[in-house]
Amino acid sequence: MPYVLPRTQPPGIAGRHESCGSLRRTADALEVRDNAGAVFSILDERAAHGLTKRDDDIVTLFTSITNAANKAAVGATKYWNLKTKDSARYTTSEFYGCTVVVVVNGLNVVIGHYGEVAGCVVMEDNSAVQNRIIRPLEENLAFCDFDDNAHAWIIHTSSQNSVGYKAIQKSLRKFGVEAANIKDRLYPSSSGVGGFPGLSKGKVVVDWESKEQGNKATMKVYIEGDTPKFTQDYDCNGDPV
């Protein structure tokens, strides 16, 4: 539950019910100023308990990725090669109802973002699934070296029984991802008007951090939350350690 803390209380307004005059978002709260001039801060759960924002929370990580080359836009699929000597970070546009596929190991990252709106992909439309998801996904998977150490997430709003989900799962298996390492991530769709600034909702980040003078690296995969869904160290050959 949010915590509402009055920051100022001008005299003579006790018990008065005023409509909101203005809103302003801060790093940890939404400031509300009523028509009488009183200012209130609606704090998020973490801020209300006195916990400061970590530098590895998903919002900070997501907003730090300013290079378009490290981001898959809506309707795009991209792959990247990893080296333990080079730290890197990858993401995609915020998602509101789209299907997003993330595939990783110690050598490669693939992210695909497939539109789920009128005129775009519908997960029950086999022709659209094949042309707009499977074809670009497999074209990118073919450039990578995925094996039984690879992990994948299908982030979607449909079901595991949909045409699209089954087709994506089949392609991932075809390119070496073990069935047990393909994770289902179902989320509720929303309008997405204005995006989700300051919120973990609709965000995914793959963080690759070089360590030990470039001899090792740590991968963390964040999906709509500050706690990684996957964390793994790799050596310079891309093998888990």
C-alpha positions as CSV (number, residue, x, y, z in Angstrom):
1,M,0.0,0.0,0.0
2,P,1.3,3.6,-0.7
3,Y,2.1,5.8,2.2
4,V,0.7,9.4,2.2
5,L,2.7,11.8,4.3
6,P,1.8,15.5,4.6
7,R,4.9,17.6,4.0
8,T,3.3,20.9,4.9
9,Q,0.0,21.8,6.6
10,P,-1.0,25.5,6.1
11,P,-3.2,26.8,8.9
12,G,-6.9,26.6,8.6
13,I,-7.2,23.7,6.2
14,A,-7.8,20.8,8.7
15,G,-10.7,18.7,7.5
16,R,-11.0,20.6,4.2
17,H,-11.4,18.4,1.1
18,E,-9.9,20.1,-1.9
19,S,-9.5,18.8,-5.4
20,C,-6.0,18.2,-6.6
21,G,-4.4,21.3,-8.0
22,S,-1.2,19.9,-9.5
23,L,0.9,16.7,-9.7
24,R,4.7,16.4,-9.9
25,R,6.7,13.1,-9.9
26,T,10.0,13.0,-7.9
27,A,12.5,10.2,-7.7
28,D,10.7,8.4,-4.9
29,A,7.2,9.9,-4.8
30,L,4.3,11.6,-6.5
31,E,3.9,15.1,-5.1
32,V,0.3,16.4,-4.9
33,R,-0.5,20.1,-4.3
34,D,-4.1,20.8,-3.6
35,N,-5.9,24.1,-4.4
36,A,-5.3,25.4,-0.9
37,G,-1.5,25.0,-1.3
38,A,-0.9,21.9,0.9
39,V,1.7,19.5,-0.5
40,F,1.6,15.8,0.0
41,S,4.1,13.1,-1.0
42,I,2.8,9.7,-2.0
43,L,5.8,7.5,-1.4
44,D,6.4,4.1,-2.9
45,E,6.8,1.1,-0.6
46,R,10.6,1.2,-0.7
47,A,11.0,4.9,0.0
48,A,8.5,4.8,2.8
49,H,10.7,2.3,4.6
50,G,13.8,4.5,4.2
51,L,15.5,2.4,1.6
52,T,17.3,4.4,-1.1
53,K,17.2,3.5,-4.8
54,R,19.9,1.0,-5.8
55,D,22.1,1.6,-8.8
56,D,21.1,-1.8,-10.1
57,D,17.3,-1.4,-10.0
58,I,15.6,-2.1,-13.3
59,V,14.5,1.5,-13.9
60,T,18.0,2.9,-13.4
61,L,19.5,0.1,-15.7
62,F,16.8,0.7,-18.3
63,T,17.2,4.4,-18.5
64,S,21.0,4.1,-18.7
65,I,20.7,2.4,-22.1
66,T,20.8,5.4,-24.4
67,N,22.6,3.7,-27.4
68,A,20.0,2.6,-29.9
69,A,22.3,-0.1,-31.1
70,N,21.8,-1.9,-27.7
71,K,18.0,-1.7,-27.9
72,A,15.4,-3.8,-29.9
73,A,12.6,-1.5,-31.0
74,V,9.0,-2.7,-31.4
75,G,8.8,-5.1,-34.3
76,A,12.6,-5.7,-34.3
77,T,14.8,-8.6,-33.3
78,K,18.5,-8.1,-32.5
79,Y,21.4,-10.3,-31.5
80,W,24.7,-9.3,-29.8
81,N,28.0,-11.1,-29.2
82,L,29.5,-10.9,-25.7
83,K,33.1,-10.6,-24.5
84,T,34.1,-10.9,-20.9
85,K,36.4,-7.9,-21.3
86,D,33.5,-5.6,-22.3
87,S,30.7,-4.7,-20.0
88,A,27.4,-4.1,-21.9
89,R,23.7,-3.7,-21.3
90,Y,20.7,-4.5,-23.6
91,T,17.0,-3.9,-23.6
92,T,13.9,-3.4,-25.7
93,S,11.2,-0.7,-25.8
94,E,8.6,-0.8,-23.0
95,F,6.0,-3.4,-23.6
96,Y,2.2,-3.1,-22.9
97,G,0.7,-6.2,-24.6
98,C,3.4,-7.3,-27.0
99,T,5.3,-10.5,-27.0
100,V,9.0,-10.3,-26.1
101,V,11.6,-13.1,-26.4
102,V,14.9,-13.0,-24.6
103,V,17.6,-15.6,-25.1
104,V,21.0,-15.6,-23.4
105,N,24.1,-17.6,-22.7
106,G,27.8,-16.7,-22.1
107,L,28.4,-15.8,-25.7
108,N,25.2,-14.2,-27.1
109,V,22.1,-12.2,-26.4
110,V,18.9,-12.2,-28.5
111,I,16.0,-9.9,-27.9
112,G,12.9,-9.8,-30.1
113,H,9.9,-7.5,-29.6
114,Y,6.7,-8.4,-31.5
115,G,3.7,-6.1,-31.7
116,E,0.4,-7.4,-30.4
117,V,-2.0,-4.7,-31.7
118,A,-4.5,-4.4,-34.5
119,G,-2.7,-4.8,-37.8
120,C,0.3,-6.5,-36.2
121,V,1.0,-9.9,-34.7
122,V,-1.8,-11.9,-33.1
123,M,-0.5,-14.9,-31.3
124,E,-3.4,-17.1,-32.6
125,D,-2.7,-16.1,-36.3
126,N,-0.3,-18.7,-37.6
127,S,0.6,-16.7,-40.7
128,A,1.4,-13.6,-38.7
129,V,3.4,-15.6,-36.2
130,Q,5.5,-17.3,-38.8
131,N,6.2,-14.1,-40.8
132,R,6.6,-11.6,-38.0
133,I,8.0,-13.6,-35.1
134,I,9.5,-16.9,-36.2
135,R,11.3,-15.7,-39.4
136,P,13.1,-12.8,-37.8
137,L,13.7,-14.7,-34.5
138,E,15.3,-17.7,-36.3
139,E,17.4,-15.3,-38.6
140,N,19.0,-13.9,-35.5
141,L,19.3,-17.2,-33.6
142,A,21.2,-18.5,-36.6
143,F,24.0,-16.0,-35.9
144,C,24.4,-17.2,-32.3
145,D,25.9,-20.3,-30.6
146,F,23.3,-21.4,-28.2
147,D,23.6,-24.8,-26.4
148,D,22.2,-26.5,-23.3
149,N,23.5,-23.6,-21.1
150,A,21.3,-21.1,-22.9
151,H,18.2,-19.7,-21.1
152,A,15.2,-18.1,-22.7
153,W,12.0,-16.2,-21.6
154,I,8.8,-15.8,-23.6
155,I,7.1,-12.7,-22.2
156,H,3.5,-12.5,-23.4
157,T,-0.1,-11.9,-22.7
158,S,-1.6,-15.0,-24.4
159,S,-1.2,-18.5,-23.1
160,Q,1.2,-21.5,-23.4
161,N,-1.4,-23.1,-25.7
162,S,-1.4,-20.3,-28.2
163,V,-0.1,-20.8,-31.7
164,G,2.6,-18.2,-31.2
165,Y,3.9,-19.5,-27.9
166,K,4.2,-23.1,-29.2
167,A,5.9,-21.8,-32.4
168,I,8.4,-19.7,-30.4
169,Q,9.1,-22.6,-28.1
170,K,9.7,-24.9,-31.0
171,S,12.2,-22.5,-32.6
172,L,14.1,-22.1,-29.4
173,R,14.5,-25.9,-29.1
174,K,15.5,-26.1,-32.7
175,F,18.5,-23.7,-32.0
176,G,19.7,-25.6,-28.9
177,V,17.8,-24.2,-25.9
178,E,16.7,-26.9,-23.5
179,A,13.0,-27.1,-22.8
180,A,13.6,-26.8,-19.1
181,N,15.4,-23.5,-19.7
182,I,12.6,-21.9,-21.6
183,K,10.6,-19.8,-19.1
184,D,7.0,-18.6,-19.4
185,R,6.4,-15.0,-18.3
186,L,2.8,-14.1,-18.5
187,Y,1.8,-10.5,-17.8
188,P,-1.4,-8.4,-18.1
189,S,-1.7,-6.1,-21.1
190,S,-2.4,-2.4,-20.6
191,S,-2.9,0.7,-22.8
192,G,0.6,1.9,-22.1
193,V,-0.4,5.6,-22.7
194,G,2.5,7.7,-21.5
195,G,4.6,4.7,-20.7
196,F,5.7,3.6,-17.2
197,P,8.2,6.2,-16.0
198,G,9.8,5.3,-12.7
199,L,8.1,1.9,-12.7
200,S,9.5,-1.6,-13.3
201,K,6.4,-2.5,-15.4
202,G,7.0,-3.2,-19.1
203,K,10.8,-3.3,-18.8
204,V,13.4,-5.9,-19.4
205,V,17.2,-5.6,-19.1
206,V,20.2,-7.9,-19.8
207,D,23.2,-6.7,-17.8
208,W,26.7,-8.0,-18.7
209,E,29.4,-6.9,-16.3
210,S,33.1,-7.6,-16.9
211,K,35.1,-8.8,-13.9
212,E,38.6,-9.9,-12.9
213,Q,40.4,-7.8,-15.5
214,G,38.2,-9.2,-18.3
215,N,38.7,-12.9,-17.5
216,K,35.1,-13.3,-16.3
217,A,31.8,-11.6,-16.5
218,T,28.4,-11.7,-14.7
219,M,25.1,-11.8,-16.5
220,K,21.9,-10.7,-14.9
221,V,18.5,-10.7,-16.5
222,Y,15.8,-8.4,-15.1
223,I,12.1,-8.7,-16.1
224,E,9.7,-6.2,-14.6
225,G,11.4,-6.2,-11.3
226,D,14.6,-5.2,-9.3
227,T,15.5,-8.8,-8.5
228,P,17.2,-10.6,-11.4
229,K,15.3,-13.6,-12.8
230,F,18.7,-15.1,-13.8
231,T,22.3,-14.5,-12.6
232,Q,25.3,-16.4,-13.9
233,D,29.1,-16.0,-14.0
234,Y,31.0,-16.9,-17.2
235,D,34.6,-17.4,-18.1
236,C,36.3,-16.0,-21.2
237,N,35.1,-19.0,-23.3
238,G,31.5,-18.3,-22.4
239,D,31.2,-21.3,-20.1
240,P,29.3,-21.0,-16.8
241,V,31.6,-20.9,-13.7
